Amino acid sequence: MFKGVFTALVTPFTRDGALDEPALRRIVEDQIESGIAGLVPVGTTGESPTVTHAENIRVVEIVVEQANGRVPVIAGTGSNATAEAIDMTLRAKQIGATASLQVTPYYNKPNQEGLYRHFSSIAETADLPIIVYNIPGRSARNIENDTMLRLAAHPNIVAVKEASGDLAQVMDLIARKPDELAVLSGDDNLALAICCLGGDGVVSVASNLLPSEIVKMIDAILDGRLIEARAMHYRLLPLFKSVFLDTNPIPIKYAMYAASRLQEVYRLPLVPLDDEKKAIVDAVLRDLKITV
């Protein structure tokens, strides 16, 4: 189930700042038609820090409804409070989410034992497949491999989204992990490398814009067509870089707006790209023959 390209969905807003449900449904449909392996609503790319709990659950509900069982829906229901993460995950399970993405607790900086107990408690209580999200750049805590391997012993902890940026750590994890644990790149830039090293796919930001292209690249890697995959990687690399010119999801939402997929609306404290960075994104889109 957890192999291939999983899109970390943006959350579109209307001009007055409300959830743009029709735009979200169109995005989900486009993703599924493009052959995506699964959808990840309300992660970092979905602006999870600034949607309310009710909005978070509503976004998951919309995606589950629109997907209608055609692809897995991995609901972003993480928190730095374990009880809150459990509550949100139980709600997502009730709606019909396939699995849950659980981010490393942020700001309160638990130690490795605290991380182990946090994720284990969610997996045990919510009884839903869990993808652990390791992103020390945002959470200020790295999930060490020994901790991840302890977590992998739980039958409900099925995958890790690895966004540490540390290929040595990823290689060590892949070498030591059980076969049942999937390793997904959390970074489009490193998807080629991680999949070549034995990873299972990517949770992609760029696939919001070009899902079919990212799917072709990852399929080529997993099929062993590495020369073809490498050529696609370098063709798409300017896009991978451009969507991280500023804090995610600002650049990808601008690119989606430029391609007429959604309104260019963010919630504070996120603000639009400056004109210089917009020009860089525009140039990348023109090179990829995406209408600006």
C-alpha positions in Angstrom: 0.0 0.0 0.0 2.8 2.5 0.9 4.8 2.4 -2.3 5.0 5.1 -5.0 4.0 8.8 -5.0 1.8 10.2 -2.2 0.9 13.9 -2.7 1.1 16.2 0.3 -2.0 18.1 -0.7 -2.2 21.9 -0.5 -5.3 23.3 1.2 -7.0 25.8 -1.1 -8.7 28.8 0.4 -11.2 31.2 -1.0 -10.5 35.0 -1.2 -12.2 35.5 2.1 -10.0 32.8 3.7 -12.5 30.0 4.0 -11.8 26.4 2.8 -12.3 26.2 -0.9 -14.1 22.9 -1.1 -14.7 22.9 -4.9 -11.0 23.6 -5.6 -9.9 20.9 -3.2 -12.2 18.4 -4.9 -10.9 19.3 -8.3 -7.3 18.9 -7.1 -8.1 15.4 -5.6 -9.7 14.4 -8.9 -6.7 15.6 -10.9 -4.4 13.7 -8.6 -6.3 10.4 -8.9 -6.6 10.7 -12.7 -2.8 11.3 -12.9 -2.1 7.9 -11.3 -1.0 9.0 -7.8 -0.6 6.2 -5.2 -2.2 8.1 -2.4 -3.2 11.5 -0.9 -1.9 13.2 2.3 -4.2 16.0 3.3 -3.5 18.5 6.1 0.2 17.9 6.5 2.7 20.8 6.5 1.9 21.5 2.8 -1.8 21.6 3.8 -1.1 24.4 6.3 -2.0 22.3 9.3 -0.7 24.8 11.8 -3.3 27.4 10.8 -6.4 25.4 10.1 -8.8 24.7 13.0 -9.4 21.2 14.3 -12.8 21.3 12.7 -11.3 22.4 9.4 -8.6 19.8 9.6 -11.3 17.1 9.9 -13.4 18.6 7.2 -10.5 18.6 4.8 -9.9 14.9 5.5 -13.6 14.3 5.0 -13.7 16.0 1.7 -10.6 14.1 0.4 -12.0 10.7 1.6 -15.4 11.5 0.0 -13.8 12.6 -3.3 -11.3 9.7 -3.4 -14.2 7.3 -2.7 -11.8 4.4 -2.1 -9.8 4.8 -5.3 -6.6 5.6 -3.5 -5.5 5.6 0.1 -6.0 8.7 2.1 -3.3 9.4 4.8 -4.7 12.0 7.1 -2.4 14.5 8.8 -3.6 14.3 12.4 -0.4 14.9 14.3 0.2 17.2 17.2 2.8 17.9 19.9 0.2 16.8 22.4 -0.3 13.1 22.4 -3.9 13.2 23.6 -4.8 15.7 20.9 -3.1 13.5 18.2 -5.0 10.5 19.4 -8.3 12.4 19.3 -7.8 13.7 15.8 -6.7 10.3 14.5 -9.7 8.6 16.0 -11.9 11.2 14.2 -10.0 10.6 10.9 -10.5 6.9 11.3 -14.3 7.3 11.8 -14.4 9.4 8.6 -12.7 6.6 6.7 -9.1 7.6 6.4 -6.8 4.8 5.4 -3.9 5.8 7.6 -2.5 8.7 9.5 0.6 10.9 9.1 2.0 11.7 12.6 4.6 14.5 12.7 7.4 14.5 15.3 6.1 16.6 18.3 7.4 20.1 17.8 8.4 22.9 20.2 8.2 20.8 23.4 11.2 18.7 22.1 10.6 15.3 23.7 13.6 13.0 24.2 13.9 9.7 22.3 11.9 7.8 25.0 9.2 10.5 24.8 9.1 10.1 21.0 8.7 6.3 21.3 5.9 6.6 23.8 4.1 9.3 21.9 4.0 7.4 18.6 3.3 4.1 20.3 0.4 5.5 22.2 -1.2 6.8 19.1 -0.7 3.6 17.2 -2.1 1.5 20.1 -5.1 3.7 20.9 -6.2 4.8 17.5 -5.6 1.4 15.9 -5.0 2.9 12.5 -1.9 2.4 10.2 0.6 5.2 11.2 3.2 6.9 9.0 5.8 8.6 11.3 7.0 11.9 9.9 10.6 12.7 10.8 11.3 16.4 10.0 13.9 17.8 12.5 14.1 21.1 10.6 10.6 21.9 11.7 10.2 19.9 14.9 13.7 20.5 16.4 13.9 16.8 17.2 15.4 14.0 15.0 13.9 10.5 15.4 17.0 8.4 15.8 17.1 5.1 13.9 17.2 3.1 17.1 14.0 4.7 18.1 12.4 4.2 14.7 13.3 0.6 14.8 11.7 0.2 18.2 8.6 1.8 16.7 8.6 -0.4 13.7 8.0 -3.4 15.9 4.4 -2.1 16.5 2.1 -3.6 13.8 0.3 -0.3 13.3 3.5 1.7 12.5 3.9 0.9 8.8 6.1 3.6 7.3 8.3 6.6 7.9 8.3 9.8 5.9 12.0 10.7 6.1 12.8 14.4 5.8 15.9 14.6 7.9 18.0 15.4 4.8 20.6 13.0 6.2 21.3 10.3 3.6 23.6 8.5 6.0 20.8 8.1 8.4 18.4 7.0 5.7 20.8 4.4 4.5 21.4 3.0 8.0 17.6 2.8 8.5 17.0 1.0 5.2 19.8 -1.5 6.0 18.5 -2.3 9.4 14.7 -2.0 9.1 12.2 -4.9 8.8 10.7 -5.6 5.4 7.3 -4.5 6.6 8.4 -0.8 7.3 8.2 1.4 4.2 10.6 4.3 3.9 9.3 7.3 2.0 11.3 10.3 1.0 9.9 13.5 2.5 11.9 15.7 0.1 11.4 15.8 -3.7 15.0 16.7 -4.1 16.1 13.5 -2.5 13.4 11.1 -3.8 15.7 9.7 -6.6 18.5 9.1 -4.1 16.4 7.6 -1.4 14.5 5.3 -3.8 17.7 4.2 -5.4 19.0 3.3 -2.0 16.0 1.1 -1.2 13.3 3.5 -0.3 9.7 2.9 -1.4 8.6 6.3 -2.8 8.0 9.9 -1.9 5.5 12.1 -0.1 5.7 14.9 -2.7 5.1 18.6 -2.7 5.8 19.1 -6.4 3.3 16.4 -7.3 0.5 18.9 -6.4 1.4 20.6 -9.7 2.8 17.8 -11.9 1.5 14.5 -10.4 1.9 12.4 -13.6 5.5 13.5 -14.1 6.5 12.6 -10.5 4.7 9.3 -10.8 6.6 8.4 -14.0 9.9 9.3 -12.3 9.3 7.2 -9.2 7.9 4.3 -11.2 11.0 4.3 -13.4 13.2 4.2 -10.3 11.3 1.4 -8.7 11.3 -0.5 -12.0 15.1 -0.3 -12.2 15.1 2.1 -15.2 17.6 4.3 -13.5 19.0 6.2 -16.6 15.5 7.2 -17.5 14.6 8.1 -13.9 17.8 10.2 -13.6 16.9 12.2 -16.7 13.5 12.9 -15.4 14.9 13.9 -12.0 17.2 16.5 -13.6 14.5 17.8 -15.8 12.3 18.4 -12.7 15.0 19.5 -10.4 14.5 23.2 -11.0 10.8 22.7 -10.0 11.9 20.8 -6.9 14.2 23.6 -5.9 11.7 26.4 -6.8 8.9 25.0 -4.5 11.3 25.5 -1.6 12.5 29.0 -2.4 10.5 30.1 0.6 8.6 28.4 3.4 6.5 25.4 2.2 3.7 25.7 1.0 4.1 29.3 -0.2 5.9 28.6 -3.4 3.8 25.5 -4.4 0.6 27.4 -3.8 1.9 30.3 -5.9 2.8 27.8 -8.7 -0.7 26.3 -8.4 -2.2 29.7 -8.6 -0.1 30.5 -11.7 -1.4 27.4 -13.3 -5.0 28.4 -12.4 -5.6 25.6 -9.9 -6.4 27.7 -6.9 -6.5 31.2 -5.4 -3.3 32.6 -4.1 -4.4 32.8 -0.4 -2.5 31.9 2.7 -3.2 32.3 6.4 -0.9 34.4 8.5 1.8 34.2 9.5 2.4 32.9 5.9 2.5 35.6 3.3 2.9 35.6 -0.5 6.2 35.3 -2.3 8.0 38.4 -3.2 8.2 39.5 -6.8 11.8 38.3 -7.3 10.9 34.7 -6.2 7.7 34.8 -8.2 9.8 35.5 -11.3 12.0 32.5 -10.6 9.0 30.2 -10.2 7.4 31.7 -13.3 10.6 31.0 -15.3 10.6 27.3 -14.1 7.0 26.9 -15.1 7.6 28.4 -18.5 10.5 26.0 -19.0 8.2 23.1 -18.1 5.6 24.5 -20.5 3.1 25.1 -17.7 0.9 28.2 -18.5 1.7 31.2 -16.4 
